[in-house]
Amino acid sequence: MRSKSPLSSFILGGGKPQISIAGGRNCHRNCHRKHVEDGKSAQKRISKSRFDFTPNQCFLMGPEEKCAVLYGKYELGRILGQGTFAKVYHARNVVTGENIAMKVVGKEKVIKVGMMEQIKREISVMKMVKHPNIVELHEVMASKTKIYFAMEFVKGGELFEKVAKGKLREQSARGYFQQLISAIDFCHSRGVYHRDLKPENLLLDEEGNLKVTDFGLSAFSDHLRQDGLLHTTCGTPAYVAPEVIGKNGYDGATADIWSCGEKKKMEKEQLRFATTRPASSVISKFEEVAKTSKFSLKRSDSSVRLQGQESGRKGKLGIDADIFAVTPSFLVVEVKKASGDTLEYNQFCSKELRPALKDIVWKSAPENPTFA
């Protein structure tokens, strides 16, 4: 029987305890004292049990988590965001005072859907890609039930939020794009392919610098098959390269560059999504939008034109949607502004169009355990 790798043993809970948590009124003081007393030897003094709880069990993955101090080092605060398998907290290093983003992953859910290899891969990738425009992973800790990613805290939010407010200035867009290409080129030089580049995974710091994050769907060059290509369908449909959706394999670097281009397209007023519904169902959705939003509609078998009835700041808003068949059962729909004001178009897409189409948009399952 093959032995576990050091990383597998660490994440799955083998070896010595990697985290100490105390609760209650003395939570901060007790844990901090353990850390300071012995420095590098603190870990050896931790109880043989995985956690040190007080009777009120302060660390419960809820509001109580605000009083938890992990390994006498990280004090957790408010939740910044959460997904199916993880929560991200605003945390503080109590030794240095540094702000941290703490990603907390539940092991039970991850193991249940076969995602442990994906988690290990994400850790390995983030340790490899140290770059000014990539979110830094400071350290990883593990307990019997949780995996903790202590990461760089990026205060400026997602690029998506900035783009959603209106078209970026050309100088700003060019700067972000150059930083993105610099980060992705660095990844490719290390044999790493991100495979889920999108504005939601691009963060901005206080100085306006772009930071690439979320390497959960990444792949190594080691994952290439004998044909030299990757074969896993993954990513976000609005930004994924067409060949990723196909069945003939794809080049990871080329697919990432395509996604970078799709990000730039988004800044130029274009929306793109994939669906497994027939073209008739897609057109029907646009007809529903037209009726509720006071648009007239012209249609063909593979395209739709929505035309606003009321004049806005730059005339009547016009929207084109083109439908492309990647395979007989898999379509890609591209939506773009044909006329009218950009801000009005972005607001319409955000408030009317996206919610109306969400039921037909195809999404790759994040729990898919098969990669490359």
C-alpha positions as CSV (number, residue, x, y, z in Angstrom):
1,M,0.0,0.0,0.0
2,R,1.4,3.4,-0.9
3,S,2.2,5.7,2.0
4,K,0.7,9.1,2.2
5,S,2.7,12.1,1.0
6,P,3.7,14.6,3.7
7,L,1.1,17.1,2.4
8,S,-1.6,14.4,2.5
9,S,-0.7,13.5,6.0
10,F,-0.7,17.1,7.1
11,I,-4.1,17.9,5.5
12,L,-5.8,14.7,6.5
13,G,-4.7,15.0,10.1
14,G,-1.7,12.8,10.4
15,G,1.3,13.6,12.6
16,K,1.3,16.2,15.3
17,P,-1.4,18.7,15.9
18,Q,-1.1,21.8,13.7
19,I,-3.5,24.1,15.4
20,S,-4.5,25.0,19.0
21,I,-7.7,26.8,19.8
22,A,-8.8,28.1,23.1
23,G,-12.1,29.8,23.9
24,G,-13.9,31.9,26.5
25,R,-12.7,35.0,28.3
26,N,-9.1,33.9,28.3
27,C,-9.1,32.8,24.7
28,H,-6.7,35.5,23.4
29,R,-4.4,35.6,26.4
30,N,-3.9,31.8,26.8
31,C,-3.2,31.1,23.1
32,H,-1.0,34.2,22.7
33,R,1.1,33.1,25.8
34,K,1.6,29.6,24.3
35,H,2.9,31.1,21.1
36,V,5.2,33.7,22.7
37,E,6.6,31.4,25.5
38,D,8.3,29.0,23.2
39,G,8.5,30.4,19.7
40,K,9.3,27.6,17.3
41,S,8.8,24.9,20.0
42,A,5.2,26.0,20.8
43,Q,3.8,23.3,18.7
44,K,5.5,20.6,20.8
45,R,3.6,21.8,23.9
46,I,0.2,21.7,22.4
47,S,-2.1,19.1,23.9
48,K,-2.3,15.7,22.1
49,S,-5.9,16.4,21.3
50,R,-6.6,18.5,18.2
51,F,-8.4,21.3,20.0
52,D,-8.3,22.9,23.4
53,F,-11.9,23.9,24.2
54,T,-13.2,25.7,27.2
55,P,-16.7,24.5,28.4
56,N,-18.5,27.0,26.2
57,Q,-16.7,25.8,23.1
58,C,-16.0,29.2,21.7
59,F,-14.9,27.9,18.3
60,L,-18.2,26.9,16.6
61,M,-17.8,28.2,13.1
62,G,-20.5,30.8,13.6
63,P,-20.7,34.3,15.2
64,E,-18.8,32.9,18.2
65,E,-15.8,32.5,15.9
66,K,-14.9,36.1,16.4
67,C,-13.4,35.3,19.8
68,A,-11.3,32.4,18.4
69,V,-7.5,32.6,18.1
70,L,-5.9,30.0,15.9
71,Y,-2.6,28.6,17.1
72,G,-2.2,31.7,19.4
73,K,-1.6,33.7,16.2
74,Y,-4.7,34.6,14.2
75,E,-7.7,36.3,15.6
76,L,-10.8,35.9,13.4
77,G,-13.3,38.6,12.7
78,R,-16.2,39.1,10.3
79,I,-17.0,36.8,7.3
80,L,-15.8,38.3,4.0
81,G,-17.5,35.7,1.9
82,Q,-18.5,32.1,1.7
83,G,-19.1,29.3,-0.8
84,T,-20.2,25.7,-0.8
85,F,-17.1,24.4,0.9
86,A,-15.4,27.3,2.5
87,K,-15.8,30.6,4.4
88,V,-13.3,33.5,4.2
89,Y,-12.8,35.6,7.3
90,H,-11.1,38.9,8.0
91,A,-8.4,37.9,10.5
92,R,-5.6,39.6,12.3
93,N,-2.1,38.3,13.2
94,V,-2.1,39.0,16.9
95,V,1.8,38.9,17.0
96,T,2.4,41.3,14.1
97,G,-0.9,43.2,13.8
98,E,-1.1,42.3,10.1
99,N,-4.5,41.9,8.5
100,I,-5.1,38.5,7.0
101,A,-7.8,36.8,4.9
102,M,-8.4,33.4,6.5
103,K,-10.0,30.8,4.3
104,V,-11.6,28.0,6.3
105,V,-12.4,24.7,4.5
106,G,-14.6,22.0,6.0
107,K,-12.9,18.6,5.5
108,E,-16.0,16.5,5.7
109,K,-17.7,18.1,2.7
110,V,-14.5,18.2,0.7
111,I,-13.7,14.5,1.3
112,K,-17.4,13.5,0.7
113,V,-17.3,14.9,-2.9
114,G,-13.7,13.8,-3.6
115,M,-12.1,17.3,-3.7
116,M,-9.2,16.6,-1.4
117,E,-6.8,16.3,-4.4
118,Q,-8.0,19.7,-5.6
119,I,-7.3,21.3,-2.2
120,K,-3.8,19.8,-2.1
121,R,-3.2,21.0,-5.6
122,E,-4.4,24.6,-4.7
123,I,-1.9,24.6,-1.8
124,S,1.0,23.4,-3.9
125,V,0.2,25.9,-6.6
126,M,0.0,28.9,-4.3
127,K,3.3,28.0,-2.7
128,M,4.9,28.0,-6.1
129,V,3.6,31.3,-7.5
130,K,5.0,34.1,-5.5
131,H,4.4,37.3,-7.6
132,P,3.4,40.9,-6.8
133,N,0.1,40.4,-8.7
134,I,-0.9,37.1,-7.2
135,V,-2.5,36.8,-3.7
136,E,0.1,35.4,-1.4
137,L,-0.5,32.3,0.7
138,H,1.3,32.9,4.1
139,E,0.7,29.4,5.6
140,V,-1.7,26.5,5.9
141,M,-2.9,24.9,9.1
142,A,-5.0,21.8,9.6
143,S,-7.1,20.2,12.3
144,K,-9.2,17.0,12.2
145,T,-12.2,18.9,10.7
146,K,-10.8,22.1,9.1
147,I,-8.1,23.3,6.8
148,Y,-7.0,27.0,7.2
149,F,-5.5,29.1,4.5
150,A,-3.8,32.2,5.9
151,M,-3.7,34.6,2.9
152,E,-2.8,38.1,2.0
153,F,-5.7,40.5,2.7
154,V,-6.7,42.5,-0.3
155,K,-8.9,45.4,0.7
156,G,-10.0,46.9,-2.6
157,G,-12.5,44.2,-3.5
158,E,-13.2,42.5,-6.8
159,L,-12.4,44.0,-10.2
160,F,-15.9,42.8,-11.2
161,E,-17.5,45.3,-8.8
162,K,-15.5,48.1,-10.3
163,V,-16.4,47.1,-13.9
164,A,-20.1,46.8,-12.9
165,K,-20.2,50.4,-11.9
166,G,-19.3,51.5,-15.5
167,K,-16.7,51.4,-18.2
168,L,-13.1,51.7,-16.9
169,R,-10.9,54.4,-18.1
170,E,-8.6,53.2,-20.8
171,Q,-5.4,53.9,-18.8
172,S,-6.8,51.9,-15.8
173,A,-8.0,49.0,-18.0
174,R,-4.6,48.9,-19.7
175,G,-2.8,48.8,-16.3
176,Y,-5.0,46.0,-14.9
177,F,-4.5,44.0,-18.1
178,Q,-0.7,44.4,-18.1
179,Q,-0.6,43.2,-14.4
180,L,-2.9,40.3,-15.2
181,I,-0.7,39.2,-18.1
182,S,2.4,39.6,-16.0
183,A,0.9,37.3,-13.3
184,I,-0.4,34.7,-15.7
185,D,2.9,34.6,-17.7
186,F,4.7,34.0,-14.4
187,C,2.3,31.1,-13.7
188,H,2.9,29.6,-17.1
189,S,6.6,29.8,-16.7
190,R,6.2,27.6,-13.6
191,G,4.0,25.1,-15.5
192,V,0.8,26.3,-13.8
193,Y,-2.5,27.0,-15.6
194,H,-5.2,28.9,-13.7
195,R,-8.3,27.8,-15.7
196,D,-10.8,30.1,-14.0
197,L,-9.7,33.6,-14.8
198,K,-12.6,36.1,-14.5
199,P,-13.2,39.6,-12.9
200,E,-14.5,37.9,-9.7
201,N,-11.1,36.2,-9.2
202,L,-9.2,39.5,-9.7
203,L,-8.8,41.6,-6.6
204,L,-7.6,45.2,-6.2
205,D,-5.5,46.4,-3.3
206,E,-5.7,49.9,-1.7
207,E,-3.2,51.2,-4.2
208,G,-5.1,49.9,-7.2
209,N,-2.8,46.9,-7.9
210,L,-4.4,43.8,-9.4
211,K,-4.1,40.5,-7.5
212,V,-5.0,37.1,-9.1
213,T,-6.7,34.7,-6.6
214,D,-8.6,31.3,-6.4
215,F,-6.4,28.6,-7.9
216,G,-8.9,25.9,-7.0
217,L,-9.3,24.8,-10.6
218,S,-5.7,25.1,-11.6
219,A,-3.6,22.4,-13.3
220,F,0.1,21.6,-13.6
221,S,2.0,20.7,-16.7
222,D,2.3,17.2,-15.1
223,H,-1.5,16.8,-15.7
224,L,-1.1,16.9,-19.5
225,R,-2.0,13.7,-21.3
226,Q,0.1,12.0,-23.9
227,D,-1.2,14.4,-26.5
228,G,0.3,17.3,-24.5
229,L,-3.2,18.7,-23.7
230,L,-5.5,19.1,-20.8
231,H,-8.9,17.5,-21.1
232,T,-11.0,18.5,-18.0
233,T,-14.0,20.8,-18.8
234,C,-13.9,23.5,-16.0
235,G,-14.0,27.2,-15.5
236,T,-16.7,29.8,-15.8
237,P,-18.7,29.7,-19.1
238,A,-18.7,33.4,-19.7
239,Y,-14.9,33.4,-19.8
240,V,-13.9,29.9,-20.8
241,A,-12.2,29.2,-24.2
242,P,-14.4,27.3,-26.7
243,E,-11.9,24.4,-26.9
244,V,-12.2,23.8,-23.1
245,I,-15.9,23.0,-23.7
246,G,-15.1,20.6,-26.5
247,K,-13.8,17.0,-26.3
248,N,-10.5,17.2,-28.1
249,G,-8.4,18.7,-25.3
250,Y,-6.8,22.2,-25.0
251,D,-3.6,24.0,-24.2
252,G,-3.8,25.4,-20.7
253,A,-1.7,28.5,-21.4
254,T,-3.8,29.4,-24.5
255,A,-7.0,28.9,-22.6
256,D,-5.8,31.3,-19.9
257,I,-4.9,33.9,-22.4
258,W,-8.4,33.6,-24.0
259,S,-9.9,34.2,-20.6
260,C,-7.8,37.3,-20.2
261,G,-9.2,38.5,-23.5
262,E,-12.7,37.8,-22.4
263,K,-12.1,40.0,-19.3
264,K,-11.1,42.8,-21.6
265,K,-14.2,42.1,-23.7
266,M,-16.3,42.5,-20.7
267,E,-14.9,46.0,-20.2
268,K,-16.1,46.6,-23.7
269,E,-19.7,45.9,-23.0
270,Q,-20.0,42.2,-23.9
271,L,-21.7,39.3,-21.9
272,R,-21.1,35.7,-22.7
273,F,-22.5,32.5,-21.3
274,A,-23.0,28.8,-22.1
275,T,-26.1,26.7,-21.9
276,T,-27.3,23.1,-22.6
277,R,-30.8,24.4,-23.4
278,P,-31.9,24.5,-27.1
279,A,-31.8,27.7,-29.0
280,S,-35.6,28.0,-28.9
281,S,-35.5,28.0,-25.1
282,V,-32.8,30.8,-25.1
283,I,-34.9,32.9,-27.5
284,S,-38.0,32.3,-25.3
285,K,-36.1,33.7,-22.3
286,F,-35.2,36.9,-24.3
287,E,-38.9,37.2,-25.3
288,E,-39.9,37.2,-21.6
289,V,-37.3,39.9,-20.9
290,A,-38.6,42.0,-23.8
291,K,-42.2,41.8,-22.5
292,T,-41.4,42.7,-18.9
293,S,-38.8,45.4,-19.7
294,K,-40.7,47.2,-22.6
295,F,-38.4,46.1,-25.4
296,S,-39.4,45.1,-28.9
297,L,-37.8,41.9,-30.2
298,K,-36.6,40.7,-33.6
299,R,-35.5,37.1,-33.8
300,S,-34.0,34.5,-36.1
301,D,-32.9,30.9,-35.5
302,S,-29.5,32.0,-34.1
303,S,-29.9,35.6,-33.0
304,V,-32.1,38.1,-31.1
305,R,-32.3,41.9,-31.2
306,L,-33.8,43.7,-28.2
307,Q,-34.8,47.3,-29.0
308,G,-35.7,49.8,-26.2
309,Q,-38.9,51.8,-26.7
310,E,-37.8,54.8,-24.6
311,S,-34.9,57.1,-25.3
312,G,-32.1,57.2,-22.7
313,R,-29.1,59.4,-22.3
314,K,-27.7,58.3,-25.7
315,G,-30.8,57.3,-27.5
316,K,-32.7,54.0,-27.4
317,L,-30.9,51.0,-25.9
318,G,-30.3,48.2,-28.4
319,I,-29.0,44.8,-27.5
320,D,-27.9,41.9,-29.8
321,A,-27.6,38.3,-28.7
322,D,-25.9,35.7,-31.0
323,I,-26.3,32.0,-30.4
324,F,-23.4,29.6,-31.4
325,A,-23.6,25.8,-31.4
326,V,-20.4,24.4,-30.0
327,T,-21.9,20.9,-30.1
328,P,-25.5,20.0,-30.9
329,S,-26.3,20.1,-27.2
330,F,-24.0,22.8,-26.0
331,L,-24.5,26.5,-27.0
332,V,-22.6,29.7,-26.3
333,V,-24.6,33.0,-26.2
334,E,-22.8,36.3,-26.7
335,V,-24.7,39.5,-25.7
336,K,-23.5,43.0,-26.6
337,K,-24.7,46.5,-26.7
338,A,-25.8,47.6,-30.2
339,S,-26.8,51.2,-29.3
340,G,-27.5,53.5,-26.4
341,D,-25.7,54.3,-23.2
342,T,-23.1,52.0,-21.7
343,L,-24.1,52.6,-18.1
344,E,-27.8,52.0,-18.9
345,Y,-26.7,48.8,-20.7
346,N,-24.7,47.6,-17.7
347,Q,-27.5,48.3,-15.3
348,F,-30.0,46.5,-17.5
349,C,-27.7,43.5,-17.7
350,S,-27.2,43.5,-13.9
351,K,-30.8,44.1,-12.8
352,E,-32.9,42.5,-15.6
353,L,-31.0,40.3,-18.0
354,R,-28.7,38.3,-15.7
355,P,-31.4,37.4,-13.2
356,A,-33.8,36.4,-16.1
357,L,-31.2,34.1,-17.7
358,K,-29.7,32.5,-14.6
359,D,-31.9,29.3,-14.9
360,I,-30.5,28.5,-18.3
361,V,-26.9,29.3,-17.7
362,W,-24.6,26.3,-17.6
363,K,-22.2,26.0,-14.7
364,S,-19.4,23.6,-14.3
365,A,-19.7,21.6,-11.0
366,P,-17.0,22.8,-8.6
367,E,-17.2,19.4,-6.9
368,N,-16.1,17.6,-10.0
369,P,-13.3,15.4,-8.7
370,T,-11.8,14.7,-12.2
371,F,-9.0,17.0,-13.3
372,A,-6.8,17.3,-16.4
